[in-house]
Amino acid sequence: MINKEVVLTGFGVLSPVGIDKESFRNALLENRSGIGFLNIETSDDSLRPMGSEVPDFRAKDFVKPRKNIKVMSRDILLAFVSACHASADAGLVTEGDARTVEPERLGVVFGSDLIGAEVDMLLDAYRAGIRDGQYHFDQWGIDAMNEIFPLWMLKFLPNMPACQIAIGHDARGPSNSVTLCRASSLAAIIEAVRTIERGAADVMIAGGCGNRVNQDFQTRIKSYFTAPRQNDPSRVPRPFDADRCGSVLGEGAGAFILERRDFAEARGATIYATIRGFAETHEPHLHQSRPTGEAIRRSIRLALQHAGLTADEIGFVNADGTGAEYDDRIEAEAIQDVLGNVPVTSNKGNFGDLGSGTGAVELASVLLSFQDGQIPPTHNHHQTATDCPINVVHGKPAAFAKPFALKLNQTRMGRSFALILENKK
């Protein structure tokens, strides 16, 4: 059991299917997709890649002063705005006489990806090295560097989402960044809980952001086990489906306000859920081998043990469910082995792999399920694969009555994270 009860009092989400809680939730329950052809210029429209993009979220309304946007990549902007939504949702005031938490007692832990470079930002620098139609690499340090914005690196450091959130919220407590691909968000939330447990903060802002539709990611898209190009991109991915064929890359972010229960109650905050238990495990393997799913099994068992629960007390699982053949199989086998016929859903059919923003956006779905008692269906799932022996929620939402939900995320390198939430007001 967690020593100090930590609760969630606010959250914000920016996803390809909705940029606020209501639109996001409606899209999931109505089984809608946010996947299409990316808004990337190509010489041939038939070459435009598939992916999921977040619609306009008006970053200028949140970043003050606006000139700070110059040093904020899209990943950072997604993180910053989602954190602003979360703090507003929690009624968290971080400035002036009305502040609800002292700056020294407010911290930030955020998951982030490798942030891809913005090609147009470096074009002048590249051009500076061209002489008579040839590129002269020896001119890079002499001429090219003079054409680069002096603070350009601040846009692309993976610790900057946490830094900018801390600056914007005057958070002077512990600050940390986690880069573990799809598992980054859950890892950040777990670290935020531990920070509160050890007494280093009263309130933490935690979550994750990812932007895998950036052109840098698209140049190496075959590294991410993506689905082949479709005439109708909304038909992929297909988590746990007999016809699954790979994932799709996207972008998104989610942020959460975590507090000690007594602190939240003292300030009259609304409590969405309690962090009941968690676990993180690793299954080391060689490059020529693959994880077997043993780390996933252990993460589920250890999270149950940490929470003081039995398998039959879990109401549903929000799985990683990428739509990739091997990944889905080992996750499904692990869930069945430990939890049996528990209802399972995956949100990736709606928006794909959001990199380090994945777990945060999916966790927002879990909190919304607590509010309306419905498990959203797994989009694009029609027939459960024989090698995925689990009870996949599909076609329409399913009701659940038990107060506990399990969130899972994994990495290709064998890391596995499990987080149990309790619908406890």
N, C-alpha and C positions, 0 to 999 in steps of 0.2 A: 504494500500500500504506500501511496505517496505521503510523506511526513507532514507537509503543509498542503492543505487542499487548494489547488490552483483551478481557477474557473476562467471561462471565456466570456467576455462581456461585450465584445463588439467585433465585427468583421467587415471587410470590404473585398469585392471581387471585380476583376476586369478580365473578361473572357471573350472568346470569339462568338459566343451565343448570348451574351448579355453583359452590360457594364454596371449593373446594379442588381441588388438581391432579387427583386421582383422579376425583371426580364430574364435573368439567369435561371431562376427556378422554373418559370413558365416554359422556357425552351427545353429544359430537361424533362419535365413532366409531359410535354407535348411531343417529345421524341424528335426534336429538330436538330439539324446539323449546321455547324458553322464552318464547314470545310468547302472550299472552292478552289478556283485557280487564283494564284497569287497575283497581286498588283505589281508585277515586275516586268519592265520593258524587255522584250526579246525581239529578235529579227523575224521570228515566226511564232504566231500565237499557238501553234501546235506544240511548241516547246515550253510553254509556260508551266511551271511546276505547280503541284497541288499544295495546299496548306490551309491553315486557319489563322485569320488575322482579327485583332480586336478593333471594333469600330471606333470612331472618333470619341475620345474621352476627355477632350478639352483640358489638356495639361496646364494651359495658361491660366485657367481659373484657380489653380492650386499652388503653383510655384511662385513664390514671392521672395525677392523681386524677380520679375520675369527674365531678366538677363541671365539668371542662373541656368536657364534652359540650355544655354550655349555649352555648358559642361555636363549635360545630362543626356546620355544615349536613350534610345527607346526603352531598353530594359529598365534603366533607372527611373524613367518617367512612369512606367507601369507600376513599379514598386512604390514610388513616392505617392502617386495618386491613390493606389489601393490602401496605403497606410493612412492617408487623410480620410478616406471613407470609413476606415475601421475606427479611428479615434473619434470621429463625429458620431458614429453609430453607438459607441460606448459612452458618449457624453464626457469624453476625456478632454479637459482644458489644460493646455500646457504653457500658458502665458498669462501675465497680468495677475491682479489680485484674486481673480476667480479660479486660479489654477487648482486642479484636483489632485495633483501629485507633484512632489518636489522634484526638480530636475535631476538631482543626484540619486533619486530612487526610481528613475525611469530609464530603462535600457532597451536595446534593439539587438535582435539576432535575425538575420535574413539570409535565405538561400538564394544563390545566384549562379548563373552559368558563365562559361567563357563568353565574353561579350564580343560579338563580331564587329569588325571595323566597318565604317561607313565609307564606301568606295569613293563617293563624290567629294568627301572631305580631304582625300589624299591625291586627287587628280592633278592639281597644280604642282604638287611635289613630284609626282611621276613625270610630268611633262618637262620639268626643269632639267631632267637628265638626258633629254633627247637632243642629239646633235646630228644634223644631216640624215635624219631617218633612222639613226642608230641610238640605242640606249647606252649611256656611259655610266656604269656603276660607280666609277671613281668620283663622279660629281654629286653623289647622294649627300655626303656630309657637307659639301661646299655650297651647292646651289639648292638642292631639294629641301634641306632642313629649314631654309629661310622661308619656304612657302607653307609650312605647317603651323597651324594655330598653336601658340606656345603651351596652352593648357589642354591640348588634345587628348593626352593620356588619361585625364580625369574622366573622360567619357567611357573608357573601356576597361577600367580596373574592376574586377568582380567584387571588391569590397565597397564600392561606391554606393550601391543601393542602400546598404545599412548606414553608411556615412551621411548620405543626403537626408535620409529619414530622421536620423538623430539630429542633424542641424535644423531641419524644419520643425521638429518637435521639442527642441531644446532639451534633448535627452542626454544627460551627462553621466548616466550610470553605465554598466557594462555594455559593450558593443562588440559584435562578432559577425563573421560572415562564413557561410558554409557552401561549398561547391561539390555536390555529390549527385549531379544530374537529376533524374526524377525524384531521388530520395532527399534532395536538399531541403525542401519545405518541412517535412516531418522531422528531419534532423535538427533544423532550426527551432522548431516548436519544442522538441524534447530538451534542447539546451536552454531554452527560455524557462521551462518549468524548473530545471535544475538550478538555474540562477536565482529564481524566487525561493526555492527550497533552502538554498544555503544562505539566505538572508541578504543577498547582495542587491536586491531590488524589490519594490512592492508591485510594480507594473512593468510588463515587457511588451514591446511590439515585435511580433514574429510573423514570418511567412516566407514567401518566395516569389521570384519573378523569372521569366525566361522568354527569349525571343529567338526561336529557331527558324523563323522565316527570313532572317537576315541573309543577305547574299553570301556571306562567308560560310554559313552552314549549308546553303544550297550547293556550293561547289563540292562538298564532300558528302552529299546526301546519301550515297550508297553505304556509308558507314553506319547508318541508323536503322537498317532493316525496314525500309519503307516499302509501302505497297506500290505495285506498278501503276503507271499513269492510267487513269480511268476517264472515259468520256463524261461520266457524271461523278465528280470527286466526292460528293456527299455519300457515296455508297461504301466508302472506307473511312477508318478501319472497321474491322468486324470482330470485336473481342470475343474470345472463346467460341467462335462460330466454326462450323464444319468447313466453311469456305473462307476462313481468314487467310490473309495474304500479306500482312505487314502493317506497319504503322504509318502515320502521317504527321509531319512536323507543324507546329503552331506556335503561338505566343500567348502569354497571359500572366496574371499575377493575382495573389491573394494575400491579405494581411489580417492579423488577429490581435486583439488586446487580451493579454493574459494577466490575471491579478490573483493575489492571495484572497481567499474567500472573505476573510474578516475585513480586509481593506475595501473590497468591492461592496460588501454589505453596508459598511460604515458610510460610504459616499452615496448609497442608494442606487447603485448600478443594476441594470438588468442582466441577469445571468442566463446565458444560452445553454451552457453545458459545463460539466466538470471533467477535467483530465483525470481519468481513473487509473490508467496504467500504460506502460509503453515498454518497448524493447528494441534494441538494435543488435544485429548479428552480422557475421561475415563468413562466407564460404570461400576461402582462398583457392584459386585454381590457376593452372598454367594457361598461357595464351592459346595453346592448341586444344584446350578442353573447355567445357562449359559448366556453369553451376548446375547442380542436380536438384536444387530446391530445398536442400536440407537447412540452409540458413532461413528460408521462409518458414519452414515448420518450427524451427527453434524460436524465431521471433514471435510467432503466434503463441506458442506455449509459454514463453517467458513473459509476454505481455499479460496473458491470463493470470499467471502466477503473481505478477506484480500488482495486478488489480484485485487479487483475491477472488477470482471468478472461475466458474466452470464453463466448458464449451457450450453447453446448452443455454447459457444465459445471454449469449450474443444474439441480438435481434437481426442484424444483417452485416454484410461485409461490403465495403467500398474497395474494390480490388484495383491493382495496378492495371491489369487487363489491356495490354498494348495493342492486341490484334496481330502480334508476331507469333508465328507458329510455335517455336520452342518456348518462348517466355510464358505464353499463356498455359502451355501444358504443365510446366513444372509448378507454376503458381496454383493452378486448379488442383493438381494432385496434393499439394501441401494443404490447401484449404479443406479438401475432402478428408484427408488423413486426420487432421486435428479437430475440425469443427463439424464434420458430417454434412447433413443436408441443409445447412444454413442458407438463406437467400443471399445471392451475390449480384452486385451490379458493378459496371465499369462506365465511367463518364467519357472515356476516350473515344467511343464511337461518335460522340457529339463534336469533339474538337481536336482529337489526336494528342500527340506528345508535346507538351508545352515546356519541355526541359525542366529547369529548376522551379518553374512556376506550377508544375503539374500537381503536386501534392496539396498545395495551398488552395488551388481552385477546386480540386476534388473534395477537400475537407469542408469547404464552404457548402458543398452539396449535402454533406452529412448533417451539418447544423440545420440546414433548411428542412431536411427530412424529419428532424426532431420537432420542428415547428408544426408541420402539417401531417405527420404520421405516414408519409408515403415514400416508398423507395422508387426512385426514377428508373425507367426501363433502360436496358443496354441498347443503345442505338445500333442499327445494322446487324443485330443478332437475330437470326431466324431459326437456326437449328443448332443445338449444342453439339459440339464435336465429341466424338466418342473418347478422345484422349483428354477431354476436359470434364471429368465426372463431377460436376457441381450443379447446383440449382440456380441457374442464371435467370434473373428477372428480365423479361423482355416482352415486347408487344404493348404492354400498358403498365402503369405504376402498380406496385403491390403494397398492401398495408402491412404494418408490423406493430407489435404491441410491447415488445421487450424494451427496456430502457437503455441498453448498451449497443454500441456500434463499433466495429473494428475497421480502421483504415490501414491499407497496406501500400507500400511502394518499395521498389527494388532498383538496383543498378545492374548493368551488364557485367560488372566486375565482381558480383557476388555479395554486395551489401544488401541487407534487408531491414526494413523498419516497420514496426507495428505500433499503432496508437489506438487506445480504447477510450472512447468518450461515453459519458453518462448523461442522459437527459434528466438532469437533476437541477431543479430551480432552487 
